[in-house]
Amino acid sequence: MFRLRLKEELEFLRRSNLYRYLRNREEDILDFSSNDYLCLSKHPEVIEGVKEGLRYGLGATGSRLTSGNINHEVLEERLAEFKETERALVYTTGYSTNLGVISALCKQGDLILSDRLNHASIIDGCRLSRADVEIYDHCSIESLVNILEEKGKGYNNIFIVTDGVFSMDGDIAPLKDIKKVADEYNSVVIVDDAHGTGVLGGGKGTLKHFNLKPSDNIIQIGTLSKAFGGLGGFVCGIEELIEYLINTSRSFIYSTALPPPVVSGVLKSLELIEEGGLTRKLQGKIRSANKVFRSYGLIERDSLTPIYPIILGERTMEISEYLLKNKIFAPGIRYPSVPRGLERIRVSINVGHKEEDFERLSRLLAIFSL
Ligand SMILES: Cc1ncc(COP(=O)(O)O)c(C=O)c1O
């Protein structure tokens, strides 16, 4: 009988040091793996919100178009206000938001320009679309303009897609310049602010960080699974964009809506983010981490975000295991999540960390950079 040759492929991954496996999360560990930047996933008010939402039941029991809204529209109104756009639409994950938005909007006869280091969900959204896709060099306006000049003629629509804050590097897309290029070349910017929301611009994200006003040719995507501490994704933009997505975006239409308790929980997260104190606290922690990591030679430049790539190359996984034995969880990241040769430990800090935590991590990591 025919058998897929999976064992051989798995063996190949093992030999190439690319084998992935799941581990249990330990309780008494210093955790630098989480994207819960504001520690909202366990915040008492958020937990109360979740309990309030339970009166609607555990699950949404169907897609919004077939089973209707429960508390989803309240969240969408609040997200639109927060991002200062006409409307918002919530999806079940950030991943399905990128997939659903990009594949619905970008069609045959369109061109997508995508940053080389964009998140996998953007890459997959581009693949699902029927548009032509060109990759520009990471954060390079020169590369973006060169491609537009050389290959940007004759298309119906042009989209420039970028992470706001890059998930594996923690750097920020030059959004102000990207917007200028978009205006010049009559194109639309799609910015995935998964790691910028709650972190930059007083919590409002990368647009606010650059003092950019939302406009008709900017589509903002976000996730409720990182700084919000919950689950879900959203897109914000003009009225007809949201109506169009409700009518055509397959990952929105053909998937069960977010569980109502999650919606109520992230509504509380949103209130807490809007107060601004948690984002200010996070910025203080980033300053403290910058100081400590720099003093140990782990970073060359200060970060503006809570993501620190400590590039260690081939020894990355071994060093991550060593940290784990010392009760520190800082995950090793390998190809294809990052380019070959740039394997790294992705250190992600949050408002719960203390300066001594950064010291403890740095002391252990410094052994390997000697
Ligand atoms: C930049 C970026 N976009 C989208 C996603 C997907 O979001 P979610 O985890 O909510 O599916 C992630 C998460 O890994 C991300 O880093």
Ligand as a Chemical Component Dictionary entry (heavy atoms), coordinates in Angstrom:
data_LIG
# 
_chem_comp.id                   LIG 
_chem_comp.type                 NON-POLYMER 
_chem_comp.pdbx_formal_charge   0 
_chem_comp.three_letter_code    LIG 
# 
loop_
_chem_comp_atom.comp_id 
_chem_comp_atom.atom_id 
_chem_comp_atom.alt_atom_id 
_chem_comp_atom.type_symbol 
_chem_comp_atom.charge 
_chem_comp_atom.model_Cartn_x 
_chem_comp_atom.model_Cartn_y 
_chem_comp_atom.model_Cartn_z 
_chem_comp_atom.pdbx_ordinal 
LIG C1 C1 C 0 3.681  39.954 12.557 1  
LIG C2 C2 C 0 2.672  38.907 12.902 2  
LIG N1 N1 N 0 1.516  38.890 12.236 3  
LIG C3 C3 C 0 0.571  37.965 12.507 4  
LIG C4 C4 C 0 0.765  37.004 13.460 5  
LIG C5 C5 C 0 -0.298 35.989 13.706 6  
LIG O1 O1 O 0 -1.087 36.375 14.788 7  
LIG P1 P1 P 0 -1.865 35.312 15.656 8  
LIG O2 O2 O 0 -0.871 34.675 16.554 9  
LIG O3 O3 O 0 -2.879 36.142 16.370 10 
LIG O4 O4 O 0 -2.486 34.333 14.734 11 
LIG C6 C6 C 0 1.938  37.011 14.207 12 
LIG C7 C7 C 0 2.126  36.022 15.285 13 
LIG O5 O5 O 0 2.965  35.213 15.323 14 
LIG C8 C8 C 0 2.930  37.968 13.908 15 
LIG O6 O6 O 0 4.089  37.965 14.559 16 
# 
loop_
_chem_comp_bond.comp_id 
_chem_comp_bond.atom_id_1 
_chem_comp_bond.atom_id_2 
_chem_comp_bond.value_order 
_chem_comp_bond.pdbx_ordinal 
LIG C1 C2 SING 1  
LIG C2 N1 SING 2  
LIG C2 C8 DOUB 3  
LIG N1 C3 DOUB 4  
LIG C3 C4 SING 5  
LIG C4 C5 SING 6  
LIG C4 C6 DOUB 7  
LIG C5 O1 SING 8  
LIG O1 P1 SING 9  
LIG P1 O2 DOUB 10 
LIG P1 O3 SING 11 
LIG P1 O4 SING 12 
LIG C6 C7 SING 13 
LIG C6 C8 SING 14 
LIG C7 O5 DOUB 15 
LIG C8 O6 SING 16 
# 
